[in-house]
């Protein structure tokens, strides 16, 4: 646990020192929330801001999680990775520390978006569900931060990872249930959205905003996160650079 905390603290301190990165990472989700949530005319709901807020929270967490691979590439380029892998602490400690940092960073960013949404009039029917919203976002972040860290382990430069990041993040977001409900989607998009792991997180978060408890969604996210962490653990144990 001490090694996990060290890796977590190391990345957290480095992130907090880059104030521009902290601010810029919130600009796009906040812009989506304000300009799309308030300005886009829709026919399927009278309060599109309330509808889109869960999607923006998940989008914030998704983009933050997928940026986690750059941390691994940064360590690899500067020569830290091979030194960390040679240390006596378990190799997977580095993975767990990075997953914890990336997830905490995503939750902090999501908190800012949630506060902005609250100021704009978004309400959560059951305040107890706020805790479950954070649990949902955390499980979702663990899934994609483990994935992004594994991808970063095998790529050697930031340009390659940026291309992979864009190839994953934008299609996942636009083929999810973030922007519209299933019943107004074209049939082909509805099929993709129901298979999309991002939709599981969005639907679960949306249910929590409405006061329900998405048991199936939470279980699915927990299983997915557990599988991805196990895969990451296996990859880190046999990794070499």
C-alpha positions in Angstrom: 0.0 0.0 0.0 2.9 2.4 0.7 4.2 2.0 -2.9 0.7 2.6 -4.3 0.4 5.8 -2.2 3.8 6.9 -3.4 2.9 6.6 -7.1 -0.5 8.3 -6.4 1.1 11.2 -4.5 3.8 11.6 -7.2 1.3 12.0 -10.0 -1.1 14.1 -7.9 1.6 16.7 -7.0 2.8 16.9 -10.6 -0.8 17.5 -11.8 -1.5 20.2 -9.2 1.6 22.1 -10.2 0.4 22.4 -13.7 -2.5 24.8 -13.1 -3.1 25.3 -16.8 -3.8 21.6 -17.2 -6.2 21.7 -14.3 -8.2 24.6 -15.8 -8.0 23.5 -19.4 -9.3 20.0 -18.6 -12.6 21.6 -17.4 -13.2 23.9 -20.3 -14.7 21.5 -22.8 -17.1 19.7 -20.4 -18.2 23.1 -19.0 -18.7 24.4 -22.5 -20.8 21.3 -23.4 -22.8 21.8 -20.3 -23.6 25.4 -20.9 -23.8 25.8 -24.6 -25.3 22.5 -25.5 -27.3 21.9 -22.4 -28.9 25.3 -22.3 -29.0 26.3 -26.0 -29.7 23.1 -28.0 -33.5 22.9 -28.8 -34.9 19.4 -28.3 -38.4 17.8 -28.6 -38.0 14.8 -26.4 -37.5 16.7 -23.1 -38.4 20.1 -21.6 -35.2 20.2 -19.6 -32.3 19.1 -21.8 -29.8 20.4 -19.2 -31.1 17.9 -16.7 -30.9 15.1 -19.3 -27.4 15.9 -20.6 -25.7 16.5 -17.2 -25.1 12.7 -16.5 -23.6 12.4 -20.0 -21.3 15.4 -19.4 -20.2 14.0 -16.0 -19.3 10.6 -17.7 -17.7 12.4 -20.6 -15.5 14.4 -18.1 -14.5 11.1 -16.4 -13.9 9.4 -19.7 -11.6 12.0 -21.2 -9.7 12.3 -17.9 -9.3 8.6 -17.7 -8.0 8.2 -21.3 -5.5 11.0 -20.7 -3.9 8.7 -18.1 -1.9 6.9 -20.7 0.2 10.0 -21.2 1.5 9.6 -17.7 3.0 6.2 -18.6 4.5 7.5 -21.8 6.0 10.4 -19.9 7.6 8.1 -17.4 8.9 5.9 -20.3 10.4 8.7 -22.3 12.2 10.2 -19.3 13.5 6.9 -18.2 11.5 6.6 -15.0 9.6 3.5 -16.1 12.5 1.1 -16.3 13.7 2.2 -12.9 10.2 1.8 -11.3 9.9 -1.7 -12.8 13.3 -2.7 -11.3 12.3 -1.6 -7.8 11.6 -4.2 -5.1 8.0 -3.1 -4.7 5.4 -5.1 -6.8 5.2 -3.9 -10.3 1.4 -3.6 -10.2 1.8 -1.0 -7.4 2.6 1.5 -10.2 -0.6 0.5 -12.0 -2.8 0.8 -8.9 -1.2 4.1 -8.0 -1.9 5.6 -11.4 -5.4 4.2 -11.5 -6.1 5.7 -8.2 -4.7 9.1 -9.2 -6.5 9.2 -12.5 -9.8 8.2 -10.9 -9.4 10.8 -8.1 -8.5 13.4 -10.7 -11.6 12.5 -12.8 -13.9 12.7 -9.7 -12.5 16.2 -8.8 -13.2 17.4 -12.3 -16.6 15.8 -12.3 -17.3 17.6 -8.9 -16.7 21.0 -10.6 -19.0 20.1 -13.4 -21.7 18.9 -11.0 -21.4 22.2 -9.0 -21.8 24.2 -12.2 -24.9 22.1 -13.2 -26.4 22.6 -9.8 -25.9 26.4 -10.1 -27.7 26.2 -13.5 -30.7 24.5 -11.9 -30.0 20.7 -12.2 -31.4 18.8 -9.2 -30.8 15.3 -7.8 -34.1 13.9 -6.4 -32.4 11.8 -3.7 -29.3 13.4 -2.1 -28.1 9.9 -0.9 -27.7 9.0 -4.6 -24.9 11.6 -4.8 -22.6 9.0 -3.1 -23.7 6.4 -5.6 -23.0 8.8 -8.5 -19.4 9.1 -7.3 -19.1 5.3 -7.0 -20.5 4.9 -10.5 -18.0 7.4 -11.9 -15.2 5.8 -9.9 -15.8 2.4 -11.3 -16.1 3.8 -14.8 -12.8 5.6 -14.3 -11.1 2.5 -13.0 -12.1 0.7 -16.2 -10.8 3.2 -18.6 -7.8 4.4 -16.6 -6.6 0.8 -16.4 -7.1 0.5 -20.2 -5.3 3.7 -21.0 -2.4 2.8 -18.7 -2.0 -0.5 -20.5 -2.1 1.2 -23.9 0.5 3.7 -22.7 2.7 0.9 -21.6 3.1 -0.3 -25.2 3.2 3.0 -27.1 6.4 5.0 -27.3 5.4 8.6 -28.0 2.7 11.1 -27.2 1.6 11.5 -30.9 0.7 7.8 -31.2 -1.2 7.9 -28.0 -3.1 11.0 -28.9 -4.2 9.3 -32.1 -5.4 6.3 -30.2 -7.1 8.4 -27.6 -9.1 10.3 -30.2 -9.9 7.1 -32.0 -11.4 5.7 -28.7 -12.9 8.7 -26.9 -15.0 10.5 -29.5 -16.6 7.4 -31.1 -17.5 6.1 -27.7 -19.0 9.4 -26.6 -21.1 10.0 -29.8 -22.4 6.4 -30.0 -23.5 6.5 -26.4 -26.8 7.6 -24.8 -25.2 10.9 -23.7 -27.0 13.2 -26.1 -30.3 11.5 -26.7 -32.5 8.7 -25.4 -32.6 5.4 -27.1 -36.1 5.8 -28.4 -35.2 8.7 -30.7 -32.0 7.2 -32.0 -31.8 5.5 -35.5 -31.9 1.7 -35.2 -28.2 1.3 -36.0 -27.1 3.9 -33.4 -29.4 2.4 -30.8 -27.7 -1.0 -31.2 -24.3 0.6 -30.8 -25.4 2.6 -27.8 -26.7 -0.4 -26.0 -23.4 -2.2 -26.4 -21.3 0.9 -25.5 -19.7 0.7 -22.0 -20.1 4.5 -21.8 -23.8 4.1 -22.0 -23.8 1.8 -19.0 -22.2 4.6 -16.9 -24.5 7.3 -18.4 -27.7 5.3 -17.9 -26.7 4.4 -14.3 -25.9 8.0 -13.5 -29.1 9.2 -15.1 -31.1 6.8 -13.0 -29.4 8.0 -9.9 -30.3 11.6 -10.8 -33.9 10.5 -11.1 -33.8 8.9 -7.6 -33.5 5.3 -8.7 -30.8 2.6 -7.9 -29.2 1.1 -11.0 -28.2 -2.3 -9.5 -27.6 -3.9 -12.8 -25.5 -1.0 -14.1 -23.4 -0.8 -11.0 -22.7 -4.6 -11.0 -21.7 -4.4 -14.7 -19.4 -1.5 -14.1 -17.8 -3.3 -11.1 -17.2 -6.5 -13.1 -15.8 -4.5 -16.0 -13.5 -2.5 -13.8 -12.3 -5.7 -12.0 -11.5 -7.5 -15.2 -9.6 -4.5 -16.6 -7.5 -4.2 -13.4 -6.7 -7.9 -13.5 -5.6 -7.6 -17.2 -3.5 -4.6 -16.3 -1.9 -6.5 -13.4 -1.0 -9.3 -15.7 0.5 -6.9 -18.3 2.6 -5.0 -15.7 4.0 -8.2 -14.1 5.4 -9.3 -17.5 6.3 -5.9 -18.8 9.8 -4.9 -19.9 11.2 -1.8 -21.5 
